[in-house]
Amino acid sequence: MLCVMHLPLSRDLFTLPRDLTWVMHCAEGPVPIRAADAAHAFLTKELAPWTLGVEEWLKIPQRARAEAARLLGAEASQVTLTHSTSAALTILAQTLALGPGDEVMVPRGEFPSNAWPWRALESRGVLFREVPLWPGHTSGAACLNSTPPPVDVDPELRLLEALRPETKLLAVSWVRFQDGLTLDLPRLYDGCRGRGVILAVDGIQGAGTLPIDLSVTDAFATGVHKGLLAPQGHGLLWTSDALRAAMHPMGSWMSVADADLGSRPYTDLQREWLTDGRRFEQGGQHGLGLSALTESLRVLNEATVTAIRAHTHELTQALLQALRRTPAFEAEAARLLELFARGRIHHLVGLHHHGRGSAFLNALLETARA
Ligand SMILES: Cc1ncc(COP(=O)(O)O)c(C=O)c1O
C-alpha cells in the first residue's frame, strides 16, 4: 500500500486532503505550507516597507540562487533567476550570437517553450529544424496519430546523426512532456561537444525529481511550479561559465558592477557587465515569489532529490505493475515496463491510447482512482 511507504516529503508539509491523489504532477506540483508562510512574511513586511531594508531585499534573490544551486549541484554564480522556463530559453536564444545560416535543432514535438524562443530567431535568418525520434513519431496537428516510443527507441542516436555543420545548438527536453522519455544527456553532450554544438536543456519535467549532473549540459532551463514545488511565475537558467562568457548581456541596471547597494551613483554608466548569472536578470526582483521559491527549494534540499527519485521510482513501478493487471492495458504496460527497465522513462508515464482516444484513458484513470 502506498500509504505505508516512507515518504521523502511528509504529507504534513502540504495541505493535501487525505483522500486526494494528485496525479497531475506533470502540470503543477503542490506548494509546501512553509513556502506560503514565507510569502506571507514577505508581504507583511511590504505592508510596512521600512521593515524591509535594501540589504534584506537584496538577500532574497541571493538566497534563491543559493538554494537553487544547492539543488542543482551548481555554483550560485551560475544561476540566473527568470520568470519561467520560456524566459530562461528566450534569454539564451536572444543573447547567443546566432545569425543567418546557423541552425537550431530540436526533437519533434517539444513542449512549445522549447520551440518558440528558437522560432523567434527565424527573422534573423536562423534555421529551426525538428527531428523525429522514432519511426512514426508525429507532432503538431497530427500528434494524436503518433506511434508511441518503441522499447528500443534511441533518441540520442537519431539526434546526433541529424546534426549538420550549420547546427549550432541542440535544444532538448530532459524529460519529455508527452511520453516521459528521458534523454541521455551525457551521451548527447559528448556528441555535441565533439562537433562544437551547444546543448541546451529544458529540464522542467525532471528538476527536483531526478538528480542532475549539469556538467553534461551547456545550459539548463526550468520553471519552478512542477517538481520544484514553488508557485508559478519563476524559472531558473543555469549556464556553464564558458557559455555565459559567450552570451551578450540582457541590459538591466542590476546586471552591472556595484549596482546593488548604490555604492556608486546610479547614473555612473562607466561599469562592466557582471559575468555571473545576474548578467541576464531583469532589474528589481519579485521578492514575494522568490521568498516562496527559496522555501520550496529548501524543503527539497532537506528531503534530497536522491530520496525523492527512489520514492517516485517505487511509485512508477507499482503503477505500471497494476496497469499490467488491467486487461485493456496489458500490452501498453508491457511497453512502458520495458522502457522503465531500460531507464528510458522514470516518474512521468505517458499512456498511449492506441486509437481508442482520450476518453478511454480518462475512464482508466477513474477506475484506478476508485
Ligand atoms: C517540457 C516543458 N517545458 C516547459 C513547460 C512550461 O513552460 P513555462 O515555464 O515557460 O510556462 C512545460 C509545461 O508546462 C513543459 O512540459
The ligand as an SDF file (V2000), in Angstrom:
LIG
                    3D

 16 16  0  0  0  0  0  0  0  0999 V2000
    8.7800   20.3850  -21.1330 C   0  0  0  0  0  0  0  0  0  0  0  0
    8.1180   21.6200  -20.6090 C   0  0  0  0  0  0  0  0  0  0  0  0
    8.7630   22.7940  -20.6370 N   0  0  0  0  0  0  0  0  0  0  0  0
    8.2050   23.9180  -20.1440 C   0  0  0  0  0  0  0  0  0  0  0  0
    6.9390   23.9160  -19.5950 C   0  0  0  0  0  0  0  0  0  0  0  0
    6.3830   25.1850  -19.0220 C   0  0  0  0  0  0  0  0  0  0  0  0
    6.9770   26.3210  -19.5850 O   0  0  0  0  0  0  0  0  0  0  0  0
    6.9380   27.7380  -18.8670 P   0  0  0  0  0  0  0  0  0  0  0  0
    7.6870   27.5850  -17.5710 O   0  0  0  0  0  0  0  0  0  0  0  0
    7.6090   28.6470  -19.8060 O   0  0  0  0  0  0  0  0  0  0  0  0
    5.4980   28.0840  -18.6540 O   0  0  0  0  0  0  0  0  0  0  0  0
    6.2130   22.7000  -19.5570 C   0  0  0  0  0  0  0  0  0  0  0  0
    4.8540   22.5590  -19.0150 C   0  0  0  0  0  0  0  0  0  0  0  0
    4.1460   23.3670  -18.5680 O   0  0  0  0  0  0  0  0  0  0  0  0
    6.8260   21.5370  -20.0620 C   0  0  0  0  0  0  0  0  0  0  0  0
    6.1990   20.3590  -20.0180 O   0  0  0  0  0  0  0  0  0  0  0  0
  1  2  1  0
  2  3  1  0
  2 15  2  0
  3  4  2  0
  4  5  1  0
  5  6  1  0
  5 12  2  0
  6  7  1  0
  7  8  1  0
  8  9  2  0
  8 10  1  0
  8 11  1  0
 12 13  1  0
 12 15  1  0
 13 14  2  0
 15 16  1  0
M  END
$$$$
